[in-house]
Amino acid sequence: MVIGNPPFLGGKRLRYELGDGYVDNLFAAYAGRVPQEADLVAYRVAKAWAAVASGKARRIGLVTTNSIRGGANRWVLAPHA
């Protein structure tokens, strides 16, 4: 089971707050699964879904912001909703 409160950081502030190296690695690791414009929380949601899909977890419970429902973030939820 995955339970958590992923950190919120808007997609436009990722590079400023985390640095180019971290963000480049994040984008590479999630290429094709999370749009680069998505908020940081979307990457945690994608990671949790991957844990369920691989059998490493059976359930997930995440507290997120309302922003997960819109924009580039919604792309992460669409296949599961």
N, C-alpha and C positions, 0 to 999 in steps of 0.2 A: 504494500500500500504506500502511496506517495501522498503526503499531507504537507501543505506549506502555504506560505504567504510570500510569493515571489516579489522581488523588488521592482518597483516601478521606476522606469527611466524612459522618457520619451525618445522615440527613434531619431529625432533631429538633434538630440543632445548626447548620443552615444559616444561619438568620437571625442567630444569636448571633455566628457566626464571619465571615460575609460581609456582613451588613447588609441592611436591608430593601430598599433600592433594587436591589441586585444580585440578590437572591432574587426580587423581584417581576418583574424583567426575565427572569430564567431561567425562571420559571414561565410567563410569557407566551410566550416563544420555544418552549417545549416543551409547550404546552397540548395535551392530547389524545394526546401521545406518551409522556410520562413522568408518573407520578403525583407529586403534590407531596410525598408522604411518602417518596419514594425517596431513597437516598443520592446524593451528588454523583457517584459513579462511574457511576451509571446514565445520567446525562446524557451522559457521554463515550461510553458504549457506544451510545446512541441516535444520537449525532452520527456515530460511525464507521459504523453501519449505514446511515445516510442517505447517506454518501459512497459506499458500495457501490451502493446503490439508484439513485443519480443517475449512476453511471458515473465518478465522480471517483476512485474507488479500486476495485481488483479484489479485494483481500484485506485482512483486518484481523487483528491479533494484539495482544491486550490482556491484561495481567496485572491481575487484580482480586482482591478478597477473596472469601471464601466467602459473604459476605452478598449477593452478586449473585444467588444462587440462590433467595432467599426473600423473603417479604413483598412490599412494593410494588416492589422491584427486579425481581422475577421477571416482572412484567408487561412489562418492556422486552424480556426474552429470549423470552417465550412465542411470539411470531409467527415467530421464526427457529429455534427448537429443534424 
